[in-house]
Amino acid sequence: MKKFKSLLAILFFVTFSTAVFADVVCHEPGIQGCRGSANRALSYVGVAKTHKSSEVKVYVERTQTGYYFHSNYIASGYSYPTKIFVSKPVDAETAFLNLLFSEPPDMPARQQALTVMKKDATFLLDASVFGETGRPVFDMDSIQKIKVVADDGKLIDAETLITNNPPPLIISRVSGSYLYGIPPHMANAIKTRLDNRKYNQTEASILNFTMDSATEIALQKSSTLSKLLNPIQGKMIDSEVKLREAFSKARGKTLFFVGHVENGSYVIRNAMDTVVFSIEISNMRRISKEYDIELIDFGCRTAQAIKGDALSFGVTTEFNSIDLLNRLEVSVSGATSYADILEKLATAELTTKD
C-alpha cells in the first residue's frame, strides 16, 4: 500500500482560506495503516465506483491517529477511488474538494463542486465522529444527504440542525415523523430508553414560566393539566430562590415546564415588558437535577441553544403555548411512558428532540 503526500490541500488552504488541510490524499488501492477503516468503509460505500461527482459517497470515521475519508469517486486520470487521511478535523468542503480534484480547481469549478456536494453527495458517518452533544467533529453545514452508522451497524438517515453555536448538530429520527434523537447513531437506544421510562401522572407537575394570562387561563380550564399545577403557580418567579422553591414542590417528579426563550435563556417579563428574571437553559436544567426532577421543558427552539453539555430534551421550532397545552393534555392522558407523550407531542409545529 502506498502513502501519498498531497500538495493539493495546502494549495486549497492558501487559495481558499480553508482552516485545515489534508495530510494524505490517496488515488492508489489504499493508505498504509488504514486497512481496517477501508474494509468498514466498503461495507457502507459499496464496491460500485463512479466518475460523477453527483454520485459521490463518502464514508468518514475517526481513528486513533486522525480521520479517514473513503469515497467511491475515481478522479480523472486515476484508477482507484480517492481516499483521505487527516490528523486533525477538516470541514466537509475541504474533504470533498480534495476527493474530486488532483489540482486546485478554478473558482467556477470549485463553486459547482460545492453545490453538487450540498445537494447530491452522500456522507456516511461512523459513530466515532460524534461528540456527546451530537455534533460531528467537522462542519457538515448545508449537506442534504447524510446517513449515520446506527448502534446496530445499519445505516439510517440523518440531517443537520443549525444551532446557536456552530457547527450544526446531526439528528436522526427516533420514531414518528418529528421525534429526533441525539447522538444520531443512538436512535434505537433512545427509542428503547423512552419506552422504558415509565410515566405516572400522580407523580407529575406542571409549571408555567411564561406569566402569560392566556396560558394561565388555558391551564386552569384544562381538566387534566389543572390537577398537575405546581403549588407556586400564579406567583411571580423573579429570582433563583423562587425558582428553587417551585422545584422543591416538584421534587422527585416529572415536571412539565413551559417558558419563553430569549438568547438561550428562559425569561420572565412583567406587564411593562421588563425582564424580571432570566436563567440560562443549561443552568435551569442543572438546578432541576438537584431536586431529582425529570424535567421536560418547552421553550421555542431550545434545541438550538445547546452549548457543551448533552441535552435531555429540546424543541427545534417555535410554537404557541396554548397549542402546546392542548397537545400536552392529549399526550399525557393515558400515557404510560415518555415515548407515549413525546410521540404524540411531536408535530411539524412542535418538533422535539431527545
ChimeraX attribute file (.defattr): number of C-alpha atoms within 10 A of each C-alpha:
attribute: neighborCount
match mode: 1-to-1
recipient: residues
	/A:1	11
	/A:2	11
	/A:3	16
	/A:4	16
	/A:5	12
	/A:6	18
	/A:7	17
	/A:8	20
	/A:9	26
	/A:10	17
	/A:11	15
	/A:12	21
	/A:13	16
	/A:14	11
	/A:15	13
	/A:16	14
	/A:17	11
	/A:18	16
	/A:19	12
	/A:20	18
	/A:21	25
	/A:22	24
	/A:23	19
	/A:24	21
	/A:25	24
	/A:26	24
	/A:27	23
	/A:28	16
	/A:29	15
	/A:30	20
	/A:31	21
	/A:32	11
	/A:33	10
	/A:34	13
	/A:35	12
	/A:36	9
	/A:37	19
	/A:38	21
	/A:39	12
	/A:40	16
	/A:41	24
	/A:42	15
	/A:43	10
	/A:44	20
	/A:45	21
	/A:46	12
	/A:47	10
	/A:48	8
	/A:49	16
	/A:50	17
	/A:51	14
	/A:52	12
	/A:53	21
	/A:54	17
	/A:55	16
	/A:56	23
	/A:57	25
	/A:58	26
	/A:59	26
	/A:60	24
	/A:61	21
	/A:62	22
	/A:63	16
	/A:64	6
	/A:65	10
	/A:66	13
	/A:67	21
	/A:68	23
	/A:69	25
	/A:70	27
	/A:71	28
	/A:72	26
	/A:73	26
	/A:74	22
	/A:75	20
	/A:76	10
	/A:77	8
	/A:78	12
	/A:79	12
	/A:80	18
	/A:81	21
	/A:82	25
	/A:83	26
	/A:84	24
	/A:85	25
	/A:86	20
	/A:87	17
	/A:88	15
	/A:89	21
	/A:90	18
	/A:91	18
	/A:92	20
	/A:93	20
	/A:94	19
	/A:95	22
	/A:96	22
	/A:97	21
	/A:98	26
	/A:99	26
	/A:100	23
	/A:101	18
	/A:102	20
	/A:103	14
	/A:104	19
	/A:105	17
	/A:106	9
	/A:107	11
	/A:108	9
	/A:109	13
	/A:110	17
	/A:111	12
	/A:112	11
	/A:113	20
	/A:114	20
	/A:115	15
	/A:116	17
	/A:117	25
	/A:118	19
	/A:119	13
	/A:120	17
	/A:121	22
	/A:122	21
	/A:123	27
	/A:124	26
	/A:125	27
	/A:126	23
	/A:127	21
	/A:128	15
	/A:129	18
	/A:130	21
	/A:131	15
	/A:132	12
	/A:133	18
	/A:134	22
	/A:135	22
	/A:136	22
	/A:137	17
	/A:138	17
	/A:139	18
	/A:140	24
	/A:141	19
	/A:142	16
	/A:143	21
	/A:144	17
	/A:145	18
	/A:146	22
	/A:147	24
	/A:148	28
	/A:149	21
	/A:150	21
	/A:151	16
	/A:152	11
	/A:153	12
	/A:154	11
	/A:155	17
	/A:156	18
	/A:157	16
	/A:158	23
	/A:159	22
	/A:160	20
	/A:161	19
	/A:162	18
	/A:163	17
	/A:164	16
	/A:165	12
	/A:166	16
	/A:167	18
	/A:168	21
	/A:169	26
	/A:170	26
	/A:171	27
	/A:172	27
	/A:173	21
	/A:174	24
	/A:175	17
	/A:176	12
	/A:177	12
	/A:178	22
	/A:179	26
	/A:180	29
	/A:181	27
	/A:182	26
	/A:183	24
	/A:184	30
	/A:185	31
	/A:186	21
	/A:187	24
	/A:188	17
	/A:189	15
	/A:190	20
	/A:191	19
	/A:192	13
	/A:193	14
	/A:194	19
	/A:195	15
	/A:196	13
	/A:197	13
	/A:198	14
	/A:199	21
	/A:200	15
	/A:201	18
	/A:202	10
	/A:203	13
	/A:204	22
	/A:205	24
	/A:206	24
	/A:207	23
	/A:208	22
	/A:209	24
	/A:210	22
	/A:211	21
	/A:212	17
	/A:213	10
	/A:214	12
	/A:215	20
	/A:216	18
	/A:217	12
	/A:218	17
	/A:219	23
	/A:220	14
	/A:221	11
	/A:222	14
	/A:223	11
	/A:224	16
	/A:225	23
	/A:226	17
	/A:227	15
	/A:228	19
	/A:229	20
	/A:230	21
	/A:231	14
	/A:232	17
	/A:233	15
	/A:234	15
	/A:235	11
	/A:236	16
	/A:237	22
	/A:238	16
	/A:239	14
	/A:240	14
	/A:241	10
	/A:242	14
	/A:243	19
	/A:244	17
	/A:245	15
	/A:246	18
	/A:247	24
	/A:248	18
	/A:249	14
	/A:250	25
	/A:251	20
	/A:252	17
	/A:253	22
	/A:254	20
	/A:255	23
	/A:256	21
	/A:257	17
	/A:258	22
	/A:259	20
	/A:260	20
	/A:261	22
	/A:262	18
	/A:263	13
	/A:264	21
	/A:265	20
	/A:266	24
	/A:267	22
	/A:268	24
	/A:269	19
	/A:270	14
	/A:271	8
	/A:272	6
	/A:273	8
	/A:274	10
	/A:275	12
	/A:276	13
	/A:277	17
	/A:278	20
	/A:279	18
	/A:280	16
	/A:281	23
	/A:282	20
	/A:283	11
	/A:284	18
	/A:285	18
	/A:286	11
	/A:287	15
	/A:288	21
	/A:289	14
	/A:290	13
	/A:291	16
	/A:292	15
	/A:293	21
	/A:294	18
	/A:295	20
	/A:296	18
	/A:297	21
	/A:298	24
	/A:299	27
	/A:300	23
	/A:301	23
	/A:302	29
	/A:303	26
	/A:304	21
	/A:305	24
	/A:306	20
	/A:307	16
	/A:308	11
	/A:309	9
	/A:310	15
	/A:311	20
	/A:312	16
	/A:313	18
	/A:314	24
	/A:315	24
	/A:316	23
	/A:317	17
	/A:318	14
	/A:319	17
	/A:320	12
	/A:321	21
	/A:322	15
	/A:323	13
	/A:324	16
	/A:325	18
	/A:326	15
	/A:327	17
	/A:328	18
	/A:329	17
	/A:330	15
	/A:331	19
	/A:332	22
	/A:333	13
	/A:334	12
	/A:335	17
	/A:336	16
	/A:337	17
	/A:338	20
	/A:339	24
	/A:340	19
	/A:341	21
	/A:342	25
	/A:343	20
	/A:344	17
	/A:345	24
	/A:346	21
	/A:347	16
	/A:348	13
	/A:349	16
	/A:350	24
	/A:351	22
	/A:352	24
	/A:353	23
	/A:354	22
